Amino acid sequence: MAGIYRQRHPERTVLYRVLFHYFEKFLSEYESRFEREYGFLRPVIKDVVEKYLDCGNPMCGFARIRCPDCGEERLLMFSCKTRGFCPSCHSKRHEEWGEWMREELLLDVPHRQVVFTVPKMLRLFFRFKRKLLNDLCLCAVRTLVKSLQTATGLELMPGVVIEDEITSVPQRGWAEMIRKVHKVDPLCCPTCGGRMRIIAFIEEPKIIDSIIGHLKLTFEAVRPPPPHNIQQELLMAAEERGEYS
């Protein structure tokens, strides 16, 4: 049975606090300090980080939910839904992707995962010409096909799944994904255990400001600790979440 959902607070994490206080400085200094070594800063990086900084922020909107049995009300903040960066949203997307692979794409037969890596001496070329990564993927597929055909003596054609090219993965309901990933039910009433219902999505800035002011909601990312203290803080946060128990 899923537990009771508690509003998460990304602004309290070290990752959020570091980005909130230092990402603008990073952007302003990237060209002079990092571009020569790491290549052009792709616009998608800035977009993803900015979306992450809005994740769970009440000022960016929320759903209003109510229990029809006892009248309990609460707010559920909108998420950023980014892939590969936000720990919470990526976990839900990863679960969606895996479930679609298991139930819709793959047959119930043994499978083998093959991982290709780029040698360090070649990474420089892809760092500055990322379009070459498409050619690299095709080379990897041809290498895999040739290797399997040589080993078996058969005209085999292995299946290759590239996530970025898949657009038909069905989107599960947000409440269902929270239950699957975090093992809690966001629509379970914390007062009576009844089933809560969404009564409104609040996106109008004036209404959002009014509700935040009335409820005295806060979303503050305090400045992160000095570098030599961050590792200890990360370990303490992990212990509180039970990751090492």
Helices and strands as residue ranges (DSSP letters): E 3-4, G 10-12, H 14-33, H 35-38, H 43-54, G 58-60, E 62-66, E 73-77, H 87-100, I 101-105, H 120-128, H 132-152, G 163-165, H 174-182, E 184-185, E 197-202, H 205-215, H 227-240
